């Protein structure tokens, strides 16, 4: 079985990532959504080189990294929790 410190680190990484995903969901829906709508209405009448709607790919990029990190954290947690043998058994 994995040592206590390994389980603690793997569990902490998983929990931190999931809390970050929940926080990002709240920030995107409650803060960034209305903010981008206000900015689009304010500057919508003027010609823009880079429209604000074209800049929203940054938020989706952050989501992609968080989801990929969550997948890696889940795999790492399962590997650490499922490890039952030590290297000495193979030598």
N, C-alpha and C positions, 0 to 999 in steps of 0.2 A: 504494500500500500504506500501511497505517497506520504512524504513527510508533512507535518503540520504546516510548516512555513511555505511549502510548495502549494498546498491546498489554499492557504490564506492568500497568496499572491495571485493564483489563478482565479479564485473567487472574487477578489477585490477588482481585478482587471475587468471581469465580466460585469460586475455590478456598476462600476464607474462608467463603462461604455453604455449600458442600458439606461442609466440615469442621464447621461449626456444625450442619448437619442430622445428621451422624453422631454428634456429641457429644450432641445433643438426644435421639436415638434411644437411646443408651446411658443417659443420665440418666433417661429415662422408664421404661425397662424394668428397669434395675438398682437405681435409687434410689427414684423416685417410686412405682412400682407396689407394692413391698413396704411402703413407708411408708404409703401410703393404706390398704392392707389392715390393717396394725397399728392405725392410728387408727380405722378402721371397727369393728374388733373391740373396741377399748377403750371407745369411746363409743356403741356400738351398742345397749346396754341402756338408755340414757337418751334421753328425747325431745330432739330437736334442732330448732332453728328452721330452720337451713340444713344439711341432711345433707351429709357430706363427698362423697358420690357425686354430688351436684348441682354441686359446685365443680370437677369435672374438665374442664369445658368450657374452662377457661383454658389448659390444655395443648394442646387441639386448636386453640385460637385462635393460639397460638404456632406450631404446625405450619403452619397456613394461611398466616401471614405469611412463614414461611421458604420454603415451596413457591412462593408468588407471587414472592418475591424471587429464587428460583433461576430461575424462568422468565424474569424480566426480565434477570437476569445472562447467561443463555444467549443471549437475543436480542441483548443489547448486545455480547456477545463476537463473535457471528457478524457483526453489522453492522460492528464495528471491524475484524475480520479480513478481511472481504470488500470493504472499501472500497479501490478502486484508482484513483479519479479525484480530482482536486483541483478547487477552485472555479474556478481560472484557466482550466480547460478549457471552462467554460460561458460565460465573459465574452468 
